[in-house]
Amino acid sequence: MSSKTYQCLSCRISSTIQQPVKHVRRQFHASAPNSSRRRPAYPSIKQAELKAKSARNTDITARAAQLTPYTAREKELLAMRYTPEQMKVIEAGEAAINPLDMAEQGRLRGDAFRPTYMDDFATMRPLVDKEIRMAVDDAQAQVDSQPVKGKAGKKLPLPGVKYGADEEDPHMLRLRQQTGLTAEAIRKLRVKNLVSHRVVNQTRMGKIQSLYFLTIAGNQDGMVGIGEGKAAEDEDGKRQAMMNAIRNMRPIARYEERTIYGEVEGKVGGSVVQLSARSPGMTHGCFGNRCQHLIFELARAAGISDLAARTPRSRNKMNVVKAAFEALTKQRLPEDVARARGRKMVDVRSVYYGGQVY
């Protein structure tokens, strides 16, 4: 007794109807299609490439022939300068290096203008080498070659040389007197403008427009400050904000010169900034400043590399910068807490583990 599987009416009808084959291309020749052809085992090389490679090998062989081993006379001269142990090392190194590898992988020139001799260009040869001249000397020679009638040739100002006729900016002079910083130290400070917009003051005479700037300044080594400036001209406002930021620079406490101590919070107006210390990362050695760009620039100017920040409330740019600066300056140091409690504090990681984290 044979058993048959049950099929519905639609399945029986669909099995009898022949379905058309899709994506079938009719072949009009006996060769195999491109998709079924086998790829060659080795890439094809053009005749021009083969000739260039052959010329390159010939050039390498010719240059390798110039790298001859030391002669007996040269070894005697080297023995007068080096000890026997050093001579053994030199001979072992010469034997281990293949001249073909030196000619192929070395930095020997292969252009048409290369010298025909081997030279490290460490010594000046009067017959073939010219005297080294600076760009200032060439410019001075050009000025001297074109003198003005009745006047001597004008001397070019050399960079880094201060002349008596040069007058220092009075604003910069006053800034140096107020802060005690030198001009070189002020030039090395990291100064960046974070906020700038136009403000209008309504008076009885009408609307008075001016430009507002908020700038930060820091030495990237624990000192940072913020400054505000407002003036009718762009340059005056930027200079005023920069000088105020340099005047307001304050020391920032840094743990291991990379992060802050614990968690701090600053509030200015409706803006609240919460800063958190972070440990150095596992991959690149630093966690990074993971915060918005305003706090990022402030932390970088202060020399902080591992920091996390949150702004849960208002994100007004001016208030966020001021709140972050307030949080950095009001950190509570562990030494102060220990002194207030009458305890002695010891940093276990720096004392017992040499500052290693992992």
Secondary structure by P-SEA (a helix, b strand, c coil): cbbbbbbcaaaaaaaabbbbbccbbbbcccccccccccccccccccaaaaaaaaaaaaaaaaaaaacccccaaaaaaaaacccaaaaaaaaaaaaaccaaaaaaccccccccccccccccccccccccccccccaaaaaaaaaaaccccccccccccccccccccccccaaaaaaaaaccccaaaaaaccccccbbbbbbbbcccccccbbbbbbbbbcccccccccccccccaaaaaaaaaaaaaaabbbbbbccccccccbbbbbcccbbbbbbbbccccccccccccccaaaaaaaaaaccccbbbbbcccccaaaaaaaaaaaaaacccaaaaaaaacbbbbcccccccccccc
